[in-house]
Amino acid sequence: MSASSGKRDRPWVMRTYAGHSTPAESNALYRRNLAKGQTGLSVAFDLPTQTGYDADAELASGEVGKVGVPIAHRGDLARLFEGIPLAEMNTSMTINATAMWLLALYQVVAEEQGADPALLAGTTQNDIVKEYLSRGTYAFPPAPSLRLTTDMICYTVSALPKWNPINICSYHLQEAGARPVQEIAYALSTAITVLDAVRDSGQVPADRFDRVVERISFFVNAGVRFVEELCKMRAFTRLWDEITRERYGVTDAAARRFRYGVQVNSLGLTEAQPENNVARIVLEMLAVTLSKGARARAVQLPAWNEALGLPRPWDQQWSLRLQQVLAFESDLLEHGDLFDGSHVIEAETTALIDAAREEMGKIEDMGGIVAAVESGYLKAQLVSAHAERRARIESGEQIVVGVNAFRETEPNPLTADLDAAIQTVDAAVEQEAADALIRWRASREAAAVDAALARLRKDAVDQGTNLMPATLQCARAGVTTGEWAGALREVFGEFRAPTGVAAAAVGTQVSAELAELRARVRAEGERRGRRPRMLVGKPGLDGHSNGAEQIAVRARDAGFEVVYQGIRLTPAQIAAAAVAEDVDVVGLSVLSGSHLRLVPNVLRLLAESGAGDVPVVVGGIIPEADAEALLAQGVKAVFTPRDYDLTTILGRVLDVLGRPALD
């Protein structure tokens, strides 16, 4: 007889992360997903929107609508949510650097729908720290960015009491290579820095500070190591309860609850045998739902084919159905915590807590999370951890089914037609967005726009003024995303985050393959009279730099001289650096789908600079047809996620330089 009470817990909020091309097309996708039983929205914004650029900006070239929906002003957001009553919706917005701006647009659009802002429910990610460490979609230096986060949290406490103004995000830390201890320590240290800033700002009365704490949420990653991930969530829960009780004096247990949503791991999704990703996704979902005491309250799953490209609506439906089967067909929600009393789980959880406390102590001794970012310590730790992971996979110590083991496979009917297995974005979307911007700017009242931007600049200079009211004025006046961010850049300045490459530790074990590569590089250096010089470039707004960093670290370890200037460079800047540094090969990393626009521009500019003979290789999520197009235009080699062995990749780079393998 079952020990179940027969009562089923309310299922978590079910979402799929979605948005692409245009607000109109994304609106149609959202409405279809809601009709299929999705219970919340998770909005993906394109890279220009995330980093504060309009569609006609130079850095936006090739990026508009690629990894999310472009939102330039309140009209775009109104079209995105047309026919969707925001007062009844729970909306998650994955936005950080421009979170204040998107929340202001959301509030204004909701008001235009007739909604009371106090009823709005949802979450803005708004965790800028992890952008300096993993995704790269920061817009301003760390200190001003923390001010934007602080001001927005203080505003929502009274104006939008049901809104989660920040979603401390360890998800992308794992994608950047973080081990569980690092995920816990860096995320909780970020939360401490944010809460300290809110408290010290004086904008929230002491007797209402628990309302700030109870609106803090987290967004985590669940990898395929089930026991480790389950224990990680139990450790998160205990440490957060301890921090909020002891550091901030929160006495209400409900306010201390660790509230988190999850997207299961994308780092482990493979291009090879992508059907295996379904099993990985289910296993990872179980790690954050089986333990009732540490259960996620919102779950979103990637699609099985995300390592290939942009998922189609059918792929997103499959991910939604996985959640629904678990929530409504299984008896998972009918029992208490299944793991209470387990000696194995308790020991692993305690070990994670102890190690995380030690790492958090190091960060506090440095002066907090912002100082640890600016010093480069955190980034170097992540790059090193990711390098260790790659080395384990390459050596076979860490098995990835279909990639470094069990590679024999039958023909896959799911990918028989790769052009139909993913969704692509029409190249005309960018020009249409730029043309629409011209019409929008012409339709506005110029005086209202100028006055709103002038107030924003003035308030930004005054450290004691909350920036949310000025931002709302900008939203109502019809200011664009690029104009809002541009005004703040004038006051706050620009920032280039540490890359972590120079300080990253490399493994002490040297495989036979790496030893051979080092010998080949040494021989090439002797032939040239200096070490071969490789420029690793990240063109456009794509901030997912993990692959580029790992190539740079391994190339340095193999004996190359490496030029790596970090993310967010224009093709012109990359071509100029290649000429100035007199490099022997250029390696471009593009993961946002903008390779067909950005790579040819680099080739053209190299030729115009007299460096057309410098070979160019490209890595990224690149469909086979696109790879063939790039090769036809002069690219010497194209690498995709199936090329997981970095040493082999660099061997092929040497082949491109015309140096055969040693006898």
N, C-alpha and C positions, 0 to 999 in steps of 0.2 A: 504494500500500500504506500502511496506517495506521501512524503512528509509535507507536501505543499499545502498551503492554506487555501489554495484555489483562487486566491485573488491575484490579479495580474497588475504589476506596476504600470504606470503610464509610460509608454515608449518614449525614448529620446526624440528630440526634434530631428527629423530626417531631411537632409539636404543633399544636393549635388552642386558642386562648385561650377558655375556656368556664366557665360557671357562672351560674345565675340562679334565682330564685324560692325554692327550698328545697334543703336538703341532699339530700333523697330524689330530687327531680327531677334535680338536677345529677349525682348518683351514676349514675342511669340513663343520662344523656347520656354520661358518661365511659366507662361500660362499652360502650356502642354504638360510641363512637369508637375504643376500644382494639380492639374486634372487627374494625373496618374497616382496621386496620393502623397506627393511630397508635402511636408508640413511647414517648411520654411524656405527662405531664399538665401542663397550664398552667391554674392555678386563678385564676379571676376572683372576687374578693370584692366584696360590695356596699359602698357608701360608708359606712354606719355601721360596718361591721367595719374598714374601712381607717382610719377616723378615731377609733376607740375609743369607739363609742356602742352601747348596746343598742337593740333594736327599739322599745322603748317610750319612748325619749328624745325630747324635743321636736324636736331638730334632725333626728332620723331620720324624721320624718313625711314620707311620700310616697317615701322612698328605699329602703325595705327590699326586697331581692331584685331591684332594677331593673337595675343594671349588673354584678351578680355575685351570688354566693351569700352569704346571711347566716350568719355563724358566731359564736355567742354563748358557747360553752363546749365542753368536750371531747366532750360527747354529740353536739353538732352535727357536729363534725369526724369522729367515729367513724361517724356515719351517712353522711357525704359519701364516705368511703372504704370503706364496707361491701362486702365481697367483692373488694376490691382489695388484694393483699398489698404493703404498703408497703416491705418489705425487698427486693422485686423491682422496684420502680417508680422512675422518675426523675421527680420532681415539681418543677415550677416554681411558685412562689407569688408573684404580683404583689402585694406587701404591703410597706409601708415604715415608717410611723409605728408600727404595731403588729406589726412583723416578729418581734420577740423573743417576743411573746405567741403568735403563730401557730406559730412554730417549737416553742415549749414544748408547745402542744397537739398538734402533729404527733408529737413524740417520745413523749408520753404515750400517744397513740392507738396508735402503732406498738408500744410496749411492751405494751399491752393485747392486741395481736394476737400477741404472743410474739416480736417482732422484736428483734434486737440493734441498739441505736442506732448502733453503729459501722458498720453496713451501710447506713444510710439515705443515699440519694443524691438530690440535687436542689439547688434554689436558692431562696433568699429574696431578693427584689429589694433591700430594705433600704437604698436610696439616698435619704436624706431630703432632700439638698440640692435635687434637682430638683423636690421637692414644693413648695418655697418659690418655685420659678421657673415651674412649668408646670401641674402637676395639682392642687395645693392640698390634698392629703390629709395634711398634717402635723397633729400633735396637740400637740406641745410646742415650746418655743423651740429654736433651733439647737444651742446648746451641750449641753443635756441630751440632745437627740436624737443628737448625735454620741457621747455617752457610751453610750447604748443600743446603737448600732451597734458601738462598740469592744468593749463587754462581750460582745456576742453572738459577734463574730469570735473573741475570745480563748477563749471557751467551746468553740466548735466545733472548734478546732484539735486538741484532744485527745479531746473527747467524741464528736464527729461528724466524723471525719476525711475522709469522702467528700462532705461537704456543702459547697456554695458559699454562704458566709454573707452575701455581698453581691454584688449585680449592679449595678455602676455604670451608670447609665442615661442615655444621651444620646438615647434614643428620643423622649422627650417634649419635649426641648429643640428638636428639629426641628419637632415638632408646634406648639410655641410660636413658631416663626419663625426658629430659629437657622440661621445659615449653617454650612457644613461646618467652617470654622475655629473657630467658637464651639462647635460640638458637641465637637470634639476637645479644645479648650483647657479647657472647663468640666468635661468628664468626667474628663480626666486630672488636673486640679487637685483635683477631688473625691477621686480615688483617692490622690493624694499626701497630702491632709489626713487621710484615714482611716488610711493606713499609718503616717503620723507619729504619730497618736494611739495606735494599737496599740503601736507601738515604745516610745513614751514612757510608756505605762501601766505598763510593767514586768511585765505579766502573761504575756508570752511570752518564754522565754529567747532570747538572741541567736542561738544555734546552731539554733533552730527557726523563725526568722523567715521563712526561705525557704518554709516550709510555709504561712505566712499568704499570702505573695505568690502562690503557685501556686493558691490557692483563690479568689483574686479573679477575678471574671468581669465581663463587660460586656454590656449589652443596648443594641443600637443600632437606628437607623432607616435604611432604605434608600429614598431618594426616586427619582423617575422619571428624573433626570439621570444616566444610566447611567455614563458615564466619570467624572464628578465623584464619584459614590458609590463606585465601585470604587477610585479613588485615595484617597478618604478612608479606606477600610479598610486600604489598604497603609500610609498615613501613621500611622494608629492603631498598627498592628503594629510599625513601626519605632520610634516614640516610646516605646511601652511597654517595648520591649526595652532602649532606652537608659536610661530612668528606673530600671527595676528593677536594671540592671547598675551604673549610676554612682551613683545616690542611695542605694540599699539594699544594694549589694554582693552581689547574687545571682549566683552563678557558674554555676549549673545552667541551661543553655539551655532545658530543658523547663519549669522553674519560671518562666522569664521569658516563656513563650509567651502571646500575647494571646488569651485564651479568651473568645469572645463568642457570644451568641445574637442573633437578629434577628427583629423583626416588621417587615414592610415597611410603607411609609408609609400612614397613614390620613388625614393632612391633605389629601392630594391626591385622595382618593376623592370622587366627585361624586354628588350627588343627581340632577342632570340626566344623562340617558343613562347610567344606572349600569352598563349592560353594558360600557361602555368601561373600567370598573375592572378587569376581568379582564386586559386587555392591560397595564395599568399594574402590576398585581400581579406578573405573570410577568416583566416587564422589571426590576422592582425586585428580585425574587428572584435573577435572574441576576447582578446587581451584587455580591451577597454570596456567590455560589457558584462563579463562573467562575474567579476567581483563587485557585488552590490554596494559595498562600502566605499568603493572607489570607481563608480560607474560614470561614464561620460553622459552628459545630458544633451549633447548634440553630436551627431555622427555624420560625416560626409566621406564618401568613398571615391577614390579615383576610378577611372575606367580601365578595363583590362588592356587597352591599346594606347595608353598615354605615352609609353616609350616610343611609339611610332609617330605620333602627331596629335592633332586636335581631335578629341573623341566626337562621334556623331551623337545625335539625340538618342538613338537606340542603345548605344553603349552606356550613356548616362542612365537610361531606364534600367538596364541590367544591374548597375550598381545600386540603384534604388530598390530593386526587387530583392537583392541580397539582404538588405536591412529589413525589409518587410517580412521575408520568410523567417528570419531570426526572431523578430519581435512578435509576430502574430501566430506563427505555426509552432515554434518551439515552446518549451515551458521555462525558458530562461528567466522570465520576469515574475515567476510564481514562487520563488524561494528566497531565503535569506542569503547572506554571503557564503558562498561555497568553500571559501578558503580560510575562514577563521579557524584557528587551531592547527593549521598545517605548520609543522616544524620547518619544512623546506622553505615555504613562502616567508615565514617570519624571519628566518636567518638571512635570507637574501634581502628582504626589505630593510632590516636593521643595518646590514653592511652598506647598502646604498645611502641610508640616512647619515651614517657616520662619515662616509667619504664625502658626501655633498656638504656637510657642515664644515669639514676641513677646507674644501675649495672655496666656499662662501667666505670663510675667514680670511683667506688670501686676498680675495677681491676687496673686502672691507678694509684690509690693511693698506691696499693700494690707493684708497680714497673713494671706493665705490665703483659701480659699473661703468660710469662715463669715463673715469680715469683709466680703467682697465681696457676700454675700447680705444681711447686716444693713444695709449702707450703701445698698442699693437699686441699686447699679451694674449687677449682672448682670440684674436684672429689667428695668431701663430699656433695656439693650442688646437684650434679646429683643423687647420691645414695639416698639422702633424698627425692628428687622429685619423683624418681621412686618408692620408698617405699610408698609415699603418693598415687601414682596412683594405685599400687597394693592393697592398703587398700581400696580405693574407689570401686574397682572391687569386692573384696571379700565381702564387706558389701552390695553390690547391689546398691550403690549410682551411680556408673557408669555402665550402661548396656552395655554388649557385647553380641550381639545376637548369640545364639547357645552355649554360654559358661556359663554365669551365669543367663540367662533368655531364654525362648523360646527354651528349649533344646529338646523338642519332635521333632522327625524327621522321615521321611520316609527313607527307604533304599536308599543309594546314589549310583547310577550306575557309577559315576565317580571314586569312591574309592572302588568299589566292589572287585577289585583285586588290593590290595595295592602294591604288588610286581611290577605290571605293571604301577601303577599310578605315580611312580617317576623313575628317572634314577639313576643307581648305577655305581660306578667306580670299574673296575676290580682290584682285589687285586694285580694282577701281574704287574700293572703299576709302582709301586714303585721300584720293583727289575729291571724292564726294564730300568727305568730312571737311576738307580744307575749303571747298566752295561754300558749304553750309556755314562755316565760320564767317566768311565774308558777308553773307546775307545777315547773319545774326548781329554782327558788329554794326552794320548799316542800319539795323532796325532799332537800336538802343537809343536811349536819351543820353547823349555824350556827357552832359553836365553831371548827371547822376552817377555815371561811371567814374568820372574824374574825382568827384567828391568822395565817393566810397573808397577809391584807391588812396587818396590823400589821407583820409582818416586811418586807413590800415597802416600806412607808413608811419604816421605820427604815433599811433598806439604801439607799434612795434618798437619804437625807440624808447618808450616809457616802460621800463621793466615791471612797474606796478599795475599796469592796465591789462585786464583780461582781453584777449584778442578775439573772442567769440562774437561779441556784438558787432565789431567792425567787419568781421567775416560774413555775418548774416546780412549786413547792409550791402556788402559786395554781391552776395548771391541774389538779393532782391533787385539790385540795379542792373543785373545782366553781365557782370564781370565774368571773364573766362578763367578757366583753370590756369592757363599760362600767365595771365595778367595777375591773378592773385599770388601765385608763387613767385613771379618775377618781382613784384613789389617787395615781398619779404626777402628775396635774395639781395635786393639793393641794400637792405638794412642788416641782414644777418650774414651775408657773404656766402661763399661757396666752400666746399669741403671735399677732400679726397681721402677716403678711409684707407688705413694701412692694408696692404695686400696679404701680409703674413707669410709671403713666400721666402723672403730672405732669412727670416728667423725660424722657419719651420725645421724641425728635426727630421733627419732621414734615417731609415733603418740601418742597423749595423750589419745585417745579413746581406750578403751579396750572392745572388744566384749566378749560375753559369751564364745565363742569357745576359744579365747585366754586365758581367765581367767582359763578355765578348763585345757588347755595345761600347763599353768604355774604351776597349782597345781600338775599335773602329773610329771612335771620335778622336782618340789620341792620334791615330794615323792621319786622319783628315786634318787635324791641327798642324801636324808636321808638314803636310803637303802645302798648306796655305801660309804657314809661317805664324799662325796664331790660332787660338781655339775657334771652332766654328761658332758663329754668332746667330742666335735665333730670336726673333721678335715674336712674342705671344701677344696677340691683340684681341680686344673685346670691342667690336664696333657697335654703335647704336646704344640703345637703352637697356639691353639685356644685362641684368645684374647677376645672373646665375653663373658665378665664376668658378665653381668647384672644379670643373674639368680643366679649365685654363690654368688654374693654380696647380693642379696635380701634374699637368704636363710640364709646367715651369719648374716645379720641384724636381721631378724625375730627370728632366733635361740637364738641370744644374748638377744633379748627382752623377749623371753619365759623363759630364765633362764639357757640355756646351756652355758658352757664355750666353746668359739669358737676359733679354730686355723685356720686362713686363711692367707696364705702367698702370695696371688696374683696369677698372671698368669705365664705361660711358665715354668712349672716344669716337669722334667722327672719322669717316674714311680718310678725310684730308689729314687729320692728326696722325693717323696710323701710317699713312704713306710718307709724311714728313719725317716721322721718327725712324722709319726704315732707311730713309736716305741719310739722315743725320748720323745714325748709329752704324751705317755701313754694314747692314746685316746680310747674312748669307741665305736666309730663308725666313719667310713670314708665315706664322701659323695663326689662323683666325678661328675664334670660337663663337658660334652663334646658336643659341638654343631657343630663340623666340620665334623662329619661322621666317625671319626677315633676310635669310641668306641670299635669295635671288635678287634682292635690291642692293644690299650692302656689299657683298663680295665683289660683284662686277665694278662697283664704284671704286673699291680699293685697287683692283687691277688697272682700271683706267688711269687713276691718279698716279700709280707707280710708273706707268708707261709715260705719262706726261712729264714726270719728274726725271726721266732718264734712267729709271730703275726697273724697266719692264722685264729685264732678264732675271730679276730676283724671283725665285720660285715661291709660289703661294700654295699652302695646304690649308684645308678647312675641316673643322670638326663640329658636330652638332646633331640635332634631330633632323636629319635630312632624308626625305624619301628618295628612292632609287632614281626616279625620273629627274628630280632636281639635281641629284649628284651628277647624272649624265650631262645635264645642261651646264653645270659649273665646269666640268672637265672639258666640255667643248669650248668654253670661253677662255680656257688657259690655266685653270686650277690644276695642280699637279697630282693631288691626292685628296680624297674625301674620306673622313673617318666618322663613324656613327657609333651609337652605344654598343653595337655588337663587337666593336674593337675595344675590348676591355683591358687588354694587356698594354700598358704604357711603354714598356721596353720594346715590344714589337712595333708599336706605332713609331717610336723614335728611330728604330732601325729602318723603317720605310722612309722616314724623313731623310736619313742619310742616303738611301737609294735615290731619292729625288735630287740630292746634291751630286749624284753621279758616282758615288763610291760604293762598289760592290762589297758583299760580305768578305771577311778575311778567310783565306784558305785554312 
